Amino acid sequence: MVIREIEMSDAASFWNMQFELDKETKFMMYEPNERTKNLESTKNMIQEAIDGSNLLLIAENEAQSQILWDLGFRS
């Protein structure tokens, strides 16, 4: 497992991870299947992290290049 800062190329995988997480817990902002696939919004969130407004780390499975977890901080 690799923990690293998110990159713009992670947008689709990051959205997919959030979508699946919505199905697994009742403590997320969205209910299962309520999150709309809006990659522009996801890319804006990632760009804020790249620009330094937020810190967004992901844990990635090296073998499958799959995002497993995220941790974000807002300044």
PyMOL Python script that loads the backbone (N, CA, C, O; Angstrom):
from pymol import cmd

cmd.read_pdbstr("""\
ATOM      1  N   MET A   1       0.842  -1.171   0.000  1.00  0.00           N
ATOM      2  CA  MET A   1       0.000   0.000   0.000  1.00  0.00           C
ATOM      3  C   MET A   1       0.888   1.235   0.000  1.00  0.00           C
ATOM      4  O   MET A   1       1.896   1.301   0.703  1.00  0.00           O
ATOM      5  N   VAL A   2       0.490   2.204  -0.802  1.00  0.00           N
ATOM      6  CA  VAL A   2       1.215   3.465  -0.915  1.00  0.00           C
ATOM      7  C   VAL A   2       0.284   4.596  -0.485  1.00  0.00           C
ATOM      8  O   VAL A   2      -0.857   4.671  -0.941  1.00  0.00           O
ATOM      9  N   ILE A   3       0.762   5.464   0.382  1.00  0.00           N
ATOM     10  CA  ILE A   3       0.019   6.665   0.766  1.00  0.00           C
ATOM     11  C   ILE A   3       0.706   7.837   0.102  1.00  0.00           C
ATOM     12  O   ILE A   3       1.912   8.029   0.254  1.00  0.00           O
ATOM     13  N   ARG A   4      -0.077   8.634  -0.647  1.00  0.00           N
ATOM     14  CA  ARG A   4       0.507   9.743  -1.400  1.00  0.00           C
ATOM     15  C   ARG A   4      -0.537  10.836  -1.585  1.00  0.00           C
ATOM     16  O   ARG A   4      -1.724  10.639  -1.325  1.00  0.00           O
ATOM     17  N   GLU A   5      -0.065  11.991  -2.040  1.00  0.00           N
ATOM     18  CA  GLU A   5      -0.980  13.076  -2.367  1.00  0.00           C
ATOM     19  C   GLU A   5      -1.734  12.714  -3.641  1.00  0.00           C
ATOM     20  O   GLU A   5      -1.202  12.054  -4.534  1.00  0.00           O
ATOM     21  N   ILE A   6      -2.964  13.156  -3.702  1.00  0.00           N
ATOM     22  CA  ILE A   6      -3.794  12.858  -4.862  1.00  0.00           C
ATOM     23  C   ILE A   6      -3.288  13.625  -6.088  1.00  0.00           C
ATOM     24  O   ILE A   6      -2.707  14.703  -5.962  1.00  0.00           O
ATOM     25  N   GLU A   7      -3.516  13.063  -7.254  1.00  0.00           N
ATOM     26  CA  GLU A   7      -3.140  13.683  -8.532  1.00  0.00           C
ATOM     27  C   GLU A   7      -4.392  13.775  -9.402  1.00  0.00           C
ATOM     28  O   GLU A   7      -5.362  13.049  -9.185  1.00  0.00           O
ATOM     29  N   MET A   8      -4.364  14.668 -10.382  1.00  0.00           N
ATOM     30  CA  MET A   8      -5.520  14.855 -11.255  1.00  0.00           C
ATOM     31  C   MET A   8      -5.901  13.557 -11.968  1.00  0.00           C
ATOM     32  O   MET A   8      -7.080  13.320 -12.235  1.00  0.00           O
ATOM     33  N   SER A   9      -4.932  12.733 -12.272  1.00  0.00           N
ATOM     34  CA  SER A   9      -5.218  11.470 -12.965  1.00  0.00           C
ATOM     35  C   SER A   9      -5.986  10.481 -12.085  1.00  0.00           C
ATOM     36  O   SER A   9      -6.434   9.442 -12.572  1.00  0.00           O
ATOM     37  N   ASP A  10      -6.141  10.792 -10.803  1.00  0.00           N
ATOM     38  CA  ASP A  10      -6.873   9.931  -9.873  1.00  0.00           C
ATOM     39  C   ASP A  10      -8.370  10.235  -9.826  1.00  0.00           C
ATOM     40  O   ASP A  10      -9.100   9.579  -9.083  1.00  0.00           O
ATOM     41  N   ALA A  11      -8.841  11.203 -10.593  1.00  0.00           N
ATOM     42  CA  ALA A  11     -10.221  11.693 -10.458  1.00  0.00           C
ATOM     43  C   ALA A  11     -11.259  10.581 -10.559  1.00  0.00           C
ATOM     44  O   ALA A  11     -12.113  10.470  -9.680  1.00  0.00           O
ATOM     45  N   ALA A  12     -11.214   9.771 -11.581  1.00  0.00           N
ATOM     46  CA  ALA A  12     -12.234   8.730 -11.761  1.00  0.00           C
ATOM     47  C   ALA A  12     -12.154   7.682 -10.650  1.00  0.00           C
ATOM     48  O   ALA A  12     -13.182   7.268 -10.115  1.00  0.00           O
ATOM     49  N   SER A  13     -10.953   7.258 -10.307  1.00  0.00           N
ATOM     50  CA  SER A  13     -10.789   6.267  -9.243  1.00  0.00           C
ATOM     51  C   SER A  13     -11.233   6.818  -7.893  1.00  0.00           C
ATOM     52  O   SER A  13     -11.824   6.101  -7.085  1.00  0.00           O
ATOM     53  N   PHE A  14     -10.946   8.090  -7.656  1.00  0.00           N
ATOM     54  CA  PHE A  14     -11.346   8.731  -6.403  1.00  0.00           C
ATOM     55  C   PHE A  14     -12.873   8.805  -6.312  1.00  0.00           C
ATOM     56  O   PHE A  14     -13.447   8.509  -5.264  1.00  0.00           O
ATOM     57  N   TRP A  15     -13.527   9.199  -7.403  1.00  0.00           N
ATOM     58  CA  TRP A  15     -14.987   9.254  -7.411  1.00  0.00           C
ATOM     59  C   TRP A  15     -15.560   7.856  -7.158  1.00  0.00           C
ATOM     60  O   TRP A  15     -16.492   7.703  -6.367  1.00  0.00           O
ATOM     61  N   ASN A  16     -15.015   6.849  -7.817  1.00  0.00           N
ATOM     62  CA  ASN A  16     -15.497   5.472  -7.641  1.00  0.00           C
ATOM     63  C   ASN A  16     -15.358   5.010  -6.197  1.00  0.00           C
ATOM     64  O   ASN A  16     -16.246   4.341  -5.668  1.00  0.00           O
ATOM     65  N   MET A  17     -14.247   5.366  -5.561  1.00  0.00           N
ATOM     66  CA  MET A  17     -14.044   4.991  -4.165  1.00  0.00           C
ATOM     67  C   MET A  17     -15.097   5.657  -3.286  1.00  0.00           C
ATOM     68  O   MET A  17     -15.661   5.012  -2.401  1.00  0.00           O
ATOM     69  N   GLN A  18     -15.369   6.942  -3.519  1.00  0.00           N
ATOM     70  CA  GLN A  18     -16.382   7.638  -2.726  1.00  0.00           C
ATOM     71  C   GLN A  18     -17.767   7.027  -2.950  1.00  0.00           C
ATOM     72  O   GLN A  18     -18.526   6.850  -1.998  1.00  0.00           O
ATOM     73  N   PHE A  19     -18.096   6.704  -4.197  1.00  0.00           N
ATOM     74  CA  PHE A  19     -19.385   6.113  -4.538  1.00  0.00           C
ATOM     75  C   PHE A  19     -19.583   4.782  -3.812  1.00  0.00           C
ATOM     76  O   PHE A  19     -20.656   4.515  -3.272  1.00  0.00           O
ATOM     77  N   GLU A  20     -18.543   3.953  -3.804  1.00  0.00           N
ATOM     78  CA  GLU A  20     -18.636   2.658  -3.120  1.00  0.00           C
ATOM     79  C   GLU A  20     -18.719   2.849  -1.608  1.00  0.00           C
ATOM     80  O   GLU A  20     -19.450   2.123  -0.934  1.00  0.00           O
ATOM     81  N   LEU A  21     -17.990   3.805  -1.074  1.00  0.00           N
ATOM     82  CA  LEU A  21     -18.020   4.065   0.365  1.00  0.00           C
ATOM     83  C   LEU A  21     -19.403   4.526   0.819  1.00  0.00           C
ATOM     84  O   LEU A  21     -19.841   4.196   1.920  1.00  0.00           O
ATOM     85  N   ASP A  22     -20.088   5.291  -0.033  1.00  0.00           N
ATOM     86  CA  ASP A  22     -21.457   5.721   0.294  1.00  0.00           C
ATOM     87  C   ASP A  22     -22.361   4.522   0.566  1.00  0.00           C
ATOM     88  O   ASP A  22     -23.287   4.618   1.371  1.00  0.00           O
ATOM     89  N   LYS A  23     -22.106   3.406  -0.088  1.00  0.00           N
ATOM     90  CA  LYS A  23     -22.926   2.204   0.078  1.00  0.00           C
ATOM     91  C   LYS A  23     -22.593   1.448   1.363  1.00  0.00           C
ATOM     92  O   LYS A  23     -23.395   0.648   1.845  1.00  0.00           O
ATOM     93  N   GLU A  24     -21.402   1.708   1.916  1.00  0.00           N
ATOM     94  CA  GLU A  24     -20.908   0.894   3.025  1.00  0.00           C
ATOM     95  C   GLU A  24     -21.106   1.506   4.403  1.00  0.00           C
ATOM     96  O   GLU A  24     -20.917   0.818   5.406  1.00  0.00           O
ATOM     97  N   THR A  25     -21.478   2.765   4.480  1.00  0.00           N
ATOM     98  CA  THR A  25     -21.620   3.393   5.792  1.00  0.00           C
ATOM     99  C   THR A  25     -22.782   4.373   5.793  1.00  0.00           C
ATOM    100  O   THR A  25     -23.125   4.943   4.758  1.00  0.00           O
ATOM    101  N   LYS A  26     -23.377   4.561   6.943  1.00  0.00           N
ATOM    102  CA  LYS A  26     -24.476   5.517   7.087  1.00  0.00           C
ATOM    103  C   LYS A  26     -23.967   6.889   7.511  1.00  0.00           C
ATOM    104  O   LYS A  26     -24.765   7.806   7.704  1.00  0.00           O
ATOM    105  N   PHE A  27     -22.677   7.044   7.657  1.00  0.00           N
ATOM    106  CA  PHE A  27     -22.119   8.282   8.180  1.00  0.00           C
ATOM    107  C   PHE A  27     -21.479   9.142   7.099  1.00  0.00           C
ATOM    108  O   PHE A  27     -20.640   9.990   7.405  1.00  0.00           O
ATOM    109  N   MET A  28     -21.857   8.940   5.852  1.00  0.00           N
ATOM    110  CA  MET A  28     -21.322   9.735   4.752  1.00  0.00           C
ATOM    111  C   MET A  28     -22.329  10.829   4.401  1.00  0.00           C
ATOM    112  O   MET A  28     -23.471  10.812   4.860  1.00  0.00           O
ATOM    113  N   MET A  29     -21.886  11.773   3.582  1.00  0.00           N
ATOM    114  CA  MET A  29     -22.741  12.888   3.201  1.00  0.00           C
ATOM    115  C   MET A  29     -23.868  12.429   2.266  1.00  0.00           C
ATOM    116  O   MET A  29     -24.950  13.016   2.255  1.00  0.00           O
ATOM    117  N   TYR A  30     -23.606  11.383   1.488  1.00  0.00           N
ATOM    118  CA  TYR A  30     -24.593  10.901   0.522  1.00  0.00           C
ATOM    119  C   TYR A  30     -25.113   9.524   0.920  1.00  0.00           C
ATOM    120  O   TYR A  30     -24.402   8.721   1.523  1.00  0.00           O
ATOM    121  N   GLU A  31     -26.366   9.274   0.569  1.00  0.00           N
ATOM    122  CA  GLU A  31     -26.955   7.953   0.710  1.00  0.00           C
ATOM    123  C   GLU A  31     -26.454   7.078  -0.444  1.00  0.00           C
ATOM    124  O   GLU A  31     -25.956   7.609  -1.437  1.00  0.00           O
ATOM    125  N   PRO A  32     -26.575   5.756  -0.336  1.00  0.00           N
ATOM    126  CA  PRO A  32     -26.169   4.899  -1.444  1.00  0.00           C
ATOM    127  C   PRO A  32     -26.855   5.303  -2.760  1.00  0.00           C
ATOM    128  O   PRO A  32     -28.064   5.531  -2.800  1.00  0.00           O
ATOM    129  N   ASN A  33     -26.074   5.384  -3.810  1.00  0.00           N
ATOM    130  CA  ASN A  33     -26.513   5.721  -5.168  1.00  0.00           C
ATOM    131  C   ASN A  33     -27.034   7.148  -5.332  1.00  0.00           C
ATOM    132  O   ASN A  33     -27.581   7.479  -6.384  1.00  0.00           O
ATOM    133  N   GLU A  34     -26.879   7.992  -4.328  1.00  0.00           N
ATOM    134  CA  GLU A  34     -27.328   9.381  -4.424  1.00  0.00           C
ATOM    135  C   GLU A  34     -26.262  10.267  -5.091  1.00  0.00           C
ATOM    136  O   GLU A  34     -26.608  11.270  -5.717  1.00  0.00           O
ATOM    137  N   ARG A  35     -24.993   9.918  -4.969  1.00  0.00           N
ATOM    138  CA  ARG A  35     -23.900  10.722  -5.522  1.00  0.00           C
ATOM    139  C   ARG A  35     -23.965  10.672  -7.049  1.00  0.00           C
ATOM    140  O   ARG A  35     -23.957   9.592  -7.640  1.00  0.00           O
ATOM    141  N   THR A  36     -24.029  11.836  -7.679  1.00  0.00           N
ATOM    142  CA  THR A  36     -24.035  11.879  -9.138  1.00  0.00           C
ATOM    143  C   THR A  36     -22.602  11.886  -9.651  1.00  0.00           C
ATOM    144  O   THR A  36     -21.704  12.435  -9.012  1.00  0.00           O
ATOM    145  N   LYS A  37     -22.397  11.271 -10.806  1.00  0.00           N
ATOM    146  CA  LYS A  37     -21.047  11.206 -11.355  1.00  0.00           C
ATOM    147  C   LYS A  37     -20.715  12.531 -12.020  1.00  0.00           C
ATOM    148  O   LYS A  37     -21.056  12.767 -13.179  1.00  0.00           O
ATOM    149  N   ASN A  38     -20.047  13.383 -11.268  1.00  0.00           N
ATOM    150  CA  ASN A  38     -19.645  14.703 -11.730  1.00  0.00           C
ATOM    151  C   ASN A  38     -18.137  14.795 -11.561  1.00  0.00           C
ATOM    152  O   ASN A  38     -17.646  15.233 -10.521  1.00  0.00           O
ATOM    153  N   LEU A  39     -17.408  14.383 -12.584  1.00  0.00           N
ATOM    154  CA  LEU A  39     -15.951  14.392 -12.484  1.00  0.00           C
ATOM    155  C   LEU A  39     -15.389  15.797 -12.423  1.00  0.00           C
ATOM    156  O   LEU A  39     -14.293  15.996 -11.899  1.00  0.00           O
ATOM    157  N   GLU A  40     -16.112  16.780 -12.945  1.00  0.00           N
ATOM    158  CA  GLU A  40     -15.624  18.163 -12.862  1.00  0.00           C
ATOM    159  C   GLU A  40     -15.555  18.616 -11.412  1.00  0.00           C
ATOM    160  O   GLU A  40     -14.590  19.269 -11.017  1.00  0.00           O
ATOM    161  N   SER A  41     -16.554  18.282 -10.620  1.00  0.00           N
ATOM    162  CA  SER A  41     -16.547  18.620  -9.203  1.00  0.00           C
ATOM    163  C   SER A  41     -15.401  17.904  -8.485  1.00  0.00           C
ATOM    164  O   SER A  41     -14.720  18.490  -7.644  1.00  0.00           O
ATOM    165  N   THR A  42     -15.201  16.645  -8.826  1.00  0.00           N
ATOM    166  CA  THR A  42     -14.104  15.876  -8.245  1.00  0.00           C
ATOM    167  C   THR A  42     -12.765  16.490  -8.635  1.00  0.00           C
ATOM    168  O   THR A  42     -11.869  16.615  -7.800  1.00  0.00           O
ATOM    169  N   LYS A  43     -12.629  16.869  -9.891  1.00  0.00           N
ATOM    170  CA  LYS A  43     -11.381  17.494 -10.356  1.00  0.00           C
ATOM    171  C   LYS A  43     -11.147  18.834  -9.672  1.00  0.00           C
ATOM    172  O   LYS A  43     -10.002  19.180  -9.380  1.00  0.00           O
ATOM    173  N   ASN A  44     -12.205  19.594  -9.412  1.00  0.00           N
ATOM    174  CA  ASN A  44     -12.054  20.864  -8.693  1.00  0.00           C
ATOM    175  C   ASN A  44     -11.534  20.622  -7.280  1.00  0.00           C
ATOM    176  O   ASN A  44     -10.675  21.361  -6.800  1.00  0.00           O
ATOM    177  N   MET A  45     -12.049  19.594  -6.615  1.00  0.00           N
ATOM    178  CA  MET A  45     -11.581  19.252  -5.274  1.00  0.00           C
ATOM    179  C   MET A  45     -10.096  18.868  -5.312  1.00  0.00           C
ATOM    180  O   MET A  45      -9.317  19.270  -4.448  1.00  0.00           O
ATOM    181  N   ILE A  46      -9.727  18.092  -6.316  1.00  0.00           N
ATOM    182  CA  ILE A  46      -8.324  17.674  -6.460  1.00  0.00           C
ATOM    183  C   ILE A  46      -7.449  18.879  -6.757  1.00  0.00           C
ATOM    184  O   ILE A  46      -6.352  18.994  -6.210  1.00  0.00           O
ATOM    185  N   GLN A  47      -7.920  19.783  -7.619  1.00  0.00           N
ATOM    186  CA  GLN A  47      -7.129  20.972  -7.957  1.00  0.00           C
ATOM    187  C   GLN A  47      -6.878  21.832  -6.732  1.00  0.00           C
ATOM    188  O   GLN A  47      -5.789  22.385  -6.579  1.00  0.00           O
ATOM    189  N   GLU A  48      -7.879  21.955  -5.847  1.00  0.00           N
ATOM    190  CA  GLU A  48      -7.694  22.697  -4.601  1.00  0.00           C
ATOM    191  C   GLU A  48      -6.585  22.070  -3.762  1.00  0.00           C
ATOM    192  O   GLU A  48      -5.795  22.777  -3.136  1.00  0.00           O
ATOM    193  N   ALA A  49      -6.532  20.745  -3.755  1.00  0.00           N
ATOM    194  CA  ALA A  49      -5.468  20.065  -3.011  1.00  0.00           C
ATOM    195  C   ALA A  49      -4.113  20.306  -3.669  1.00  0.00           C
ATOM    196  O   ALA A  49      -3.120  20.533  -2.978  1.00  0.00           O
ATOM    197  N   ILE A  50      -4.066  20.259  -4.983  1.00  0.00           N
ATOM    198  CA  ILE A  50      -2.804  20.489  -5.706  1.00  0.00           C
ATOM    199  C   ILE A  50      -2.324  21.919  -5.486  1.00  0.00           C
ATOM    200  O   ILE A  50      -1.128  22.160  -5.323  1.00  0.00           O
ATOM    201  N   ASP A  51      -3.266  22.870  -5.483  1.00  0.00           N
ATOM    202  CA  ASP A  51      -2.920  24.283  -5.295  1.00  0.00           C
ATOM    203  C   ASP A  51      -2.508  24.597  -3.862  1.00  0.00           C
ATOM    204  O   ASP A  51      -1.962  25.668  -3.599  1.00  0.00           O
ATOM    205  N   GLY A  52      -2.759  23.688  -2.943  1.00  0.00           N
ATOM    206  CA  GLY A  52      -2.350  23.885  -1.560  1.00  0.00           C
ATOM    207  C   GLY A  52      -3.454  24.366  -0.641  1.00  0.00           C
ATOM    208  O   GLY A  52      -3.207  24.589   0.545  1.00  0.00           O
ATOM    209  N   SER A  53      -4.682  24.535  -1.158  1.00  0.00           N
ATOM    210  CA  SER A  53      -5.790  24.961  -0.306  1.00  0.00           C
ATOM    211  C   SER A  53      -6.214  23.863   0.652  1.00  0.00           C
ATOM    212  O   SER A  53      -6.672  24.144   1.760  1.00  0.00           O
ATOM    213  N   ASN A  54      -6.065  22.623   0.235  1.00  0.00           N
ATOM    214  CA  ASN A  54      -6.425  21.454   1.031  1.00  0.00           C
ATOM    215  C   ASN A  54      -5.307  20.424   0.921  1.00  0.00           C
ATOM    216  O   ASN A  54      -4.480  20.480   0.010  1.00  0.00           O
ATOM    217  N   LEU A  55      -5.295  19.509   1.837  1.00  0.00           N
ATOM    218  CA  LEU A  55      -4.401  18.359   1.748  1.00  0.00           C
ATOM    219  C   LEU A  55      -5.278  17.137   1.558  1.00  0.00           C
ATOM    220  O   LEU A  55      -6.141  16.854   2.390  1.00  0.00           O
ATOM    221  N   LEU A  56      -5.065  16.415   0.477  1.00  0.00           N
ATOM    222  CA  LEU A  56      -5.862  15.236   0.184  1.00  0.00           C
ATOM    223  C   LEU A  56      -4.919  14.089  -0.108  1.00  0.00           C
ATOM    224  O   LEU A  56      -4.260  14.053  -1.147  1.00  0.00           O
ATOM    225  N   LEU A  57      -4.865  13.147   0.832  1.00  0.00           N
ATOM    226  CA  LEU A  57      -4.006  11.980   0.702  1.00  0.00           C
ATOM    227  C   LEU A  57      -4.861  10.774   0.349  1.00  0.00           C
ATOM    228  O   LEU A  57      -6.016  10.671   0.764  1.00  0.00           O
ATOM    229  N   ILE A  58      -4.282   9.867  -0.418  1.00  0.00           N
ATOM    230  CA  ILE A  58      -4.972   8.621  -0.745  1.00  0.00           C
ATOM    231  C   ILE A  58      -4.072   7.446  -0.431  1.00  0.00           C
ATOM    232  O   ILE A  58      -2.846   7.544  -0.490  1.00  0.00           O
ATOM    233  N   ALA A  59      -4.696   6.348  -0.101  1.00  0.00           N
ATOM    234  CA  ALA A  59      -3.985   5.080   0.057  1.00  0.00           C
ATOM    235  C   ALA A  59      -4.336   4.251  -1.160  1.00  0.00           C
ATOM    236  O   ALA A  59      -5.509   4.067  -1.485  1.00  0.00           O
ATOM    237  N   GLU A  60      -3.326   3.762  -1.819  1.00  0.00           N
ATOM    238  CA  GLU A  60      -3.520   3.068  -3.081  1.00  0.00           C
ATOM    239  C   GLU A  60      -2.960   1.662  -3.000  1.00  0.00           C
ATOM    240  O   GLU A  60      -1.866   1.444  -2.479  1.00  0.00           O
ATOM    241  N   ASN A  61      -3.717   0.713  -3.519  1.00  0.00           N
ATOM    242  CA  ASN A  61      -3.266  -0.666  -3.630  1.00  0.00           C
ATOM    243  C   ASN A  61      -2.311  -0.732  -4.809  1.00  0.00           C
ATOM    244  O   ASN A  61      -2.730  -0.519  -5.947  1.00  0.00           O
ATOM    245  N   GLU A  62      -1.042  -1.019  -4.568  1.00  0.00           N
ATOM    246  CA  GLU A  62      -0.032  -1.018  -5.627  1.00  0.00           C
ATOM    247  C   GLU A  62      -0.344  -2.018  -6.740  1.00  0.00           C
ATOM    248  O   GLU A  62      -0.145  -1.716  -7.916  1.00  0.00           O
ATOM    249  N   ALA A  63      -0.820  -3.176  -6.385  1.00  0.00           N
ATOM    250  CA  ALA A  63      -1.031  -4.229  -7.373  1.00  0.00           C
ATOM    251  C   ALA A  63      -2.162  -3.900  -8.339  1.00  0.00           C
ATOM    252  O   ALA A  63      -2.085  -4.244  -9.518  1.00  0.00           O
ATOM    253  N   GLN A  64      -3.201  -3.242  -7.859  1.00  0.00           N
ATOM    254  CA  GLN A  64      -4.370  -2.991  -8.696  1.00  0.00           C
ATOM    255  C   GLN A  64      -4.558  -1.526  -9.051  1.00  0.00           C
ATOM    256  O   GLN A  64      -5.502  -1.192  -9.767  1.00  0.00           O
ATOM    257  N   SER A  65      -3.689  -0.642  -8.572  1.00  0.00           N
ATOM    258  CA  SER A  65      -3.853   0.806  -8.767  1.00  0.00           C
ATOM    259  C   SER A  65      -5.263   1.252  -8.401  1.00  0.00           C
ATOM    260  O   SER A  65      -5.908   1.999  -9.137  1.00  0.00           O
ATOM    261  N   GLN A  66      -5.717   0.785  -7.270  1.00  0.00           N
ATOM    262  CA  GLN A  66      -7.063   1.078  -6.802  1.00  0.00           C
ATOM    263  C   GLN A  66      -6.970   1.938  -5.549  1.00  0.00           C
ATOM    264  O   GLN A  66      -6.224   1.610  -4.626  1.00  0.00           O
ATOM    265  N   ILE A  67      -7.726   3.040  -5.507  1.00  0.00           N
ATOM    266  CA  ILE A  67      -7.740   3.886  -4.324  1.00  0.00           C
ATOM    267  C   ILE A  67      -8.600   3.220  -3.264  1.00  0.00           C
ATOM    268  O   ILE A  67      -9.760   2.891  -3.509  1.00  0.00           O
ATOM    269  N   LEU A  68      -8.026   3.024  -2.090  1.00  0.00           N
ATOM    270  CA  LEU A  68      -8.697   2.309  -1.022  1.00  0.00           C
ATOM    271  C   LEU A  68      -9.207   3.234   0.089  1.00  0.00           C
ATOM    272  O   LEU A  68     -10.107   2.857   0.839  1.00  0.00           O
ATOM    273  N   TRP A  69      -8.648   4.419   0.197  1.00  0.00           N
ATOM    274  CA  TRP A  69      -8.917   5.255   1.356  1.00  0.00           C
ATOM    275  C   TRP A  69      -8.485   6.672   1.046  1.00  0.00           C
ATOM    276  O   TRP A  69      -7.561   6.874   0.258  1.00  0.00           O
ATOM    277  N   ASP A  70      -9.137   7.664   1.652  1.00  0.00           N
ATOM    278  CA  ASP A  70      -8.690   9.044   1.496  1.00  0.00           C
ATOM    279  C   ASP A  70      -8.738   9.751   2.835  1.00  0.00           C
ATOM    280  O   ASP A  70      -9.499   9.386   3.731  1.00  0.00           O
ATOM    281  N   LEU A  71      -7.904  10.773   2.947  1.00  0.00           N
ATOM    282  CA  LEU A  71      -7.841  11.604   4.133  1.00  0.00           C
ATOM    283  C   LEU A  71      -7.654  13.019   3.656  1.00  0.00           C
ATOM    284  O   LEU A  71      -6.695  13.315   2.943  1.00  0.00           O
ATOM    285  N   GLY A  72      -8.554  13.895   4.038  1.00  0.00           N
ATOM    286  CA  GLY A  72      -8.464  15.277   3.580  1.00  0.00           C
ATOM    287  C   GLY A  72      -8.480  16.266   4.736  1.00  0.00           C
ATOM    288  O   GLY A  72      -9.118  16.036   5.764  1.00  0.00           O
ATOM    289  N   PHE A  73      -7.773  17.358   4.548  1.00  0.00           N
ATOM    290  CA  PHE A  73      -7.734  18.447   5.515  1.00  0.00           C
ATOM    291  C   PHE A  73      -7.948  19.761   4.775  1.00  0.00           C
ATOM    292  O   PHE A  73      -7.378  19.980   3.706  1.00  0.00           O
ATOM    293  N   ARG A  74      -8.761  20.623   5.343  1.00  0.00           N
ATOM    294  CA  ARG A  74      -8.962  21.960   4.779  1.00  0.00           C
ATOM    295  C   ARG A  74      -8.263  22.970   5.672  1.00  0.00           C
ATOM    296  O   ARG A  74      -8.260  22.859   6.898  1.00  0.00           O
ATOM    297  N   SER A  75      -7.677  23.949   5.019  1.00  0.00           N
ATOM    298  CA  SER A  75      -6.994  24.985   5.803  1.00  0.00           C
ATOM    299  C   SER A  75      -7.951  26.075   6.226  1.00  0.00           C
ATOM    300  O   SER A  75      -7.546  27.027   6.893  1.00  0.00           O
TER     301      SER A  75
END
""", "prot")
cmd.dss("prot")
cmd.show_as("cartoon", "prot")
cmd.util.cbc("prot")
cmd.orient("prot")
